[in-house]
Amino acid sequence: MMSLRRFTVALVAVILGSSLALWGVAGGASSGVVKPKAGSWKVTIVKGGTGSGTGGSFNVINVGFTVASNHAKVSRFAFSFTYSGPIKPPSGVCSGNGVTAATKSSAIKKRKFSTPSSTPWTGAGSATYHGVFDSARRAHGTAAFQVFISGTGCQFSGTANTGTVRWTARR
């Protein structure tokens, strides 16, 4: 028969273990099962978002992605940008805007996702996203954006890069 003292210690351990699990401290809860909301997510650039290079410079103005209705994939990675570069003499225009989107989706594994390697993009830009879903409606991560700047009014054609950009997203 169990003594009162051992019973009390066992009961306290069960209660403490349950409390820690509820607060996300126990091993099983820390990995967290997050079911991100399906639909379009709006990304906010926290740090970075401008790039420069051979062809000129650009500024990322809108970023987003979509979570599939099965909550298991991220698709439609996309961003829009403005760009400018040195003008070709005697006169010309080397500025404008563009939109680009990835054509492949990414599986969500243990709350994480990233753009698949060698993803084709629909426009003059591309990006590499790395993200983590913090909850059903929030995510954060990093990205690196790249735009190829060219045009009849541009002195030079070339690639511009942002380096690492930090972002958050909401649904």
One Martini backbone bead per residue (centre of mass of N, CA, C, O) as a GRO file, in nm:
protein
  171
    1MET     BB    1   0.099   0.035   0.019
    2MET     BB    2   0.064   0.367  -0.003
    3SER     BB    3   0.189   0.635   0.116
    4LEU     BB    4   0.111   0.953   0.185
    5ARG     BB    5   0.378   1.076   0.095
    6ARG     BB    6   0.401   0.943  -0.189
    7PHE     BB    7   0.128   1.045  -0.288
    8THR     BB    8   0.189   1.348  -0.263
    9VAL     BB    9   0.436   1.353  -0.452
   10ALA     BB   10   0.288   1.241  -0.700
   11LEU     BB   11   0.069   1.460  -0.719
   12VAL     BB   12   0.258   1.701  -0.749
   13ALA     BB   13   0.396   1.602  -1.009
   14VAL     BB   14   0.141   1.600  -1.184
   15ILE     BB   15   0.061   1.896  -1.146
   16LEU     BB   16   0.327   2.024  -1.237
   17GLY     BB   17   0.339   1.892  -1.518
   18SER     BB   18   0.071   2.015  -1.618
   19SER     BB   19   0.145   2.311  -1.581
   20LEU     BB   20   0.393   2.313  -1.767
   21ALA     BB   21   0.244   2.225  -2.021
   22LEU     BB   22   0.051   2.470  -2.032
   23TRP     BB   23   0.314   2.676  -2.043
   24GLY     BB   24   0.544   2.533  -2.237
   25VAL     BB   25   0.786   2.363  -2.078
   26ALA     BB   26   0.744   2.105  -2.172
   27GLY     BB   27   0.859   1.912  -2.421
   28GLY     BB   28   0.587   1.869  -2.587
   29ALA     BB   29   0.500   2.185  -2.592
   30SER     BB   30   0.746   2.341  -2.724
   31SER     BB   31   0.687   2.255  -3.023
   32GLY     BB   32   0.415   2.292  -3.100
   33VAL     BB   33   0.091   2.300  -3.229
   34VAL     BB   34   0.034   2.467  -3.534
   35LYS     BB   35  -0.256   2.614  -3.702
   36PRO     BB   36  -0.261   2.787  -3.964
   37LYS     BB   37  -0.425   3.013  -4.126
   38ALA     BB   38  -0.602   3.032  -4.393
   39GLY     BB   39  -0.453   3.229  -4.640
   40SER     BB   40  -0.366   3.552  -4.643
   41TRP     BB   41  -0.052   3.705  -4.569
   42LYS     BB   42   0.085   3.980  -4.398
   43VAL     BB   43   0.384   4.149  -4.443
   44THR     BB   44   0.633   4.291  -4.222
   45ILE     BB   45   0.893   4.498  -4.221
   46VAL     BB   46   1.145   4.540  -3.975
   47LYS     BB   47   1.427   4.484  -4.141
   48GLY     BB   48   1.484   4.636  -4.422
   49GLY     BB   49   1.411   4.629  -4.797
   50THR     BB   50   1.676   4.718  -4.933
   51GLY     BB   51   1.855   4.748  -5.253
   52SER     BB   52   2.173   4.684  -5.422
   53GLY     BB   53   2.357   4.734  -5.743
   54THR     BB   54   2.446   4.739  -6.064
   55GLY     BB   55   2.147   4.851  -6.165
   56GLY     BB   56   2.072   4.954  -5.863
   57SER     BB   57   1.765   5.010  -5.688
   58PHE     BB   58   1.543   4.887  -5.417
   59ASN     BB   59   1.197   4.854  -5.285
   60VAL     BB   60   1.009   4.698  -5.063
   61ILE     BB   61   0.638   4.712  -5.030
   62ASN     BB   62   0.518   4.409  -5.072
   63VAL     BB   63   0.425   4.122  -4.868
   64GLY     BB   64   0.353   3.761  -4.919
   65PHE     BB   65   0.132   3.480  -4.830
   66THR     BB   66  -0.004   3.138  -4.843
   67VAL     BB   67  -0.233   2.932  -4.683
   68ALA     BB   68  -0.358   2.644  -4.702
   69SER     BB   69  -0.652   2.471  -4.633
   70ASN     BB   70  -0.469   2.228  -4.493
   71HIS     BB   71  -0.220   2.370  -4.326
   72ALA     BB   72   0.062   2.243  -4.495
   73LYS     BB   73   0.103   2.507  -4.684
   74VAL     BB   74   0.306   2.733  -4.870
   75SER     BB   75   0.215   3.001  -5.091
   76ARG     BB   76   0.252   3.273  -5.279
   77PHE     BB   77   0.511   3.405  -5.294
   78ALA     BB   78   0.542   3.768  -5.257
   79PHE     BB   79   0.641   4.083  -5.432
   80SER     BB   80   0.690   4.431  -5.426
   81PHE     BB   81   0.847   4.706  -5.625
   82THR     BB   82   1.090   4.953  -5.644
   83TYR     BB   83   1.294   5.127  -5.899
   84SER     BB   84   1.643   5.237  -5.967
   85GLY     BB   85   1.872   5.403  -6.203
   86PRO     BB   86   2.086   5.475  -6.423
   87ILE     BB   87   2.084   5.688  -6.686
   88LYS     BB   88   2.067   5.694  -7.024
   89PRO     BB   89   2.213   5.854  -7.255
   90PRO     BB   90   2.058   6.140  -7.284
   91SER     BB   91   1.784   5.991  -7.210
   92GLY     BB   92   1.568   5.860  -6.946
   93VAL     BB   93   1.425   5.569  -6.779
   94CYS     BB   94   1.511   5.422  -6.441
   95SER     BB   95   1.202   5.336  -6.344
   96GLY     BB   96   0.973   5.160  -6.112
   97ASN     BB   97   0.775   4.857  -6.110
   98GLY     BB   98   0.707   4.535  -5.937
   99VAL     BB   99   0.612   4.183  -5.968
  100THR     BB  100   0.649   3.876  -5.771
  101ALA     BB  101   0.629   3.504  -5.791
  102ALA     BB  102   0.606   3.198  -5.677
  103THR     BB  103   0.553   2.853  -5.813
  104LYS     BB  104   0.611   2.727  -5.533
  105SER     BB  105   0.578   2.527  -5.255
  106SER     BB  106   0.560   2.478  -4.888
  107ALA     BB  107   0.616   2.295  -4.630
  108ILE     BB  108   0.500   2.235  -4.304
  109LYS     BB  109   0.752   2.195  -4.042
  110LYS     BB  110   0.741   2.248  -3.731
  111ARG     BB  111   0.630   2.556  -3.816
  112LYS     BB  112   0.807   2.549  -4.076
  113PHE     BB  113   0.936   2.754  -4.358
  114SER     BB  114   1.033   2.760  -4.717
  115THR     BB  115   1.169   2.819  -4.995
  116PRO     BB  116   1.233   2.650  -5.250
  117SER     BB  117   1.466   2.542  -5.426
  118SER     BB  118   1.457   2.649  -5.741
  119THR     BB  119   1.246   2.882  -5.773
  120PRO     BB  120   1.028   3.008  -5.972
  121TRP     BB  121   0.962   3.331  -6.112
  122THR     BB  122   0.744   3.579  -6.262
  123GLY     BB  123   0.970   3.796  -6.238
  124ALA     BB  124   1.254   4.013  -6.162
  125GLY     BB  125   1.223   3.851  -5.892
  126SER     BB  126   1.345   3.723  -5.572
  127ALA     BB  127   1.330   3.478  -5.293
  128THR     BB  128   1.414   3.398  -4.943
  129TYR     BB  129   1.234   3.213  -4.716
  130HIS     BB  130   1.202   3.218  -4.348
  131GLY     BB  131   0.970   3.046  -4.122
  132VAL     BB  132   0.749   3.096  -3.827
  133PHE     BB  133   0.487   2.975  -3.643
  134ASP     BB  134   0.351   3.108  -3.346
  135SER     BB  135   0.056   3.098  -3.459
  136ALA     BB  136  -0.241   3.109  -3.627
  137ARG     BB  137  -0.172   3.454  -3.676
  138ARG     BB  138   0.154   3.419  -3.648
  139ALA     BB  139   0.476   3.534  -3.782
  140HIS     BB  140   0.830   3.474  -3.857
  141GLY     BB  141   1.145   3.610  -4.015
  142THR     BB  142   1.335   3.568  -4.313
  143ALA     BB  143   1.493   3.747  -4.593
  144ALA     BB  144   1.587   3.753  -4.950
  145PHE     BB  145   1.622   3.995  -5.199
  146GLN     BB  146   1.584   4.005  -5.568
  147VAL     BB  147   1.678   4.223  -5.849
  148PHE     BB  148   1.639   4.280  -6.195
  149ILE     BB  149   1.780   4.556  -6.359
  150SER     BB  150   1.605   4.688  -6.650
  151GLY     BB  151   1.628   4.894  -6.952
  152THR     BB  152   1.629   5.133  -7.199
  153GLY     BB  153   1.698   5.373  -6.969
  154CYS     BB  154   1.940   5.205  -6.871
  155GLN     BB  155   2.275   5.195  -6.825
  156PHE     BB  156   2.232   4.938  -6.647
  157SER     BB  157   2.250   4.589  -6.582
  158GLY     BB  158   2.125   4.423  -6.279
  159THR     BB  159   2.180   4.311  -5.959
  160ALA     BB  160   1.987   4.328  -5.656
  161ASN     BB  161   2.033   4.332  -5.293
  162THR     BB  162   1.938   4.310  -4.943
  163GLY     BB  163   1.975   4.088  -4.775
  164THR     BB  164   1.881   4.058  -4.459
  165VAL     BB  165   1.539   4.020  -4.357
  166ARG     BB  166   1.298   4.120  -4.130
  167TRP     BB  167   0.982   3.956  -4.027
  168THR     BB  168   0.625   3.982  -4.011
  169ALA     BB  169   0.301   3.809  -3.958
  170ARG     BB  170  -0.054   3.825  -4.055
  171ARG     BB  171  -0.416   3.703  -4.029
   0.00000   0.00000   0.00000
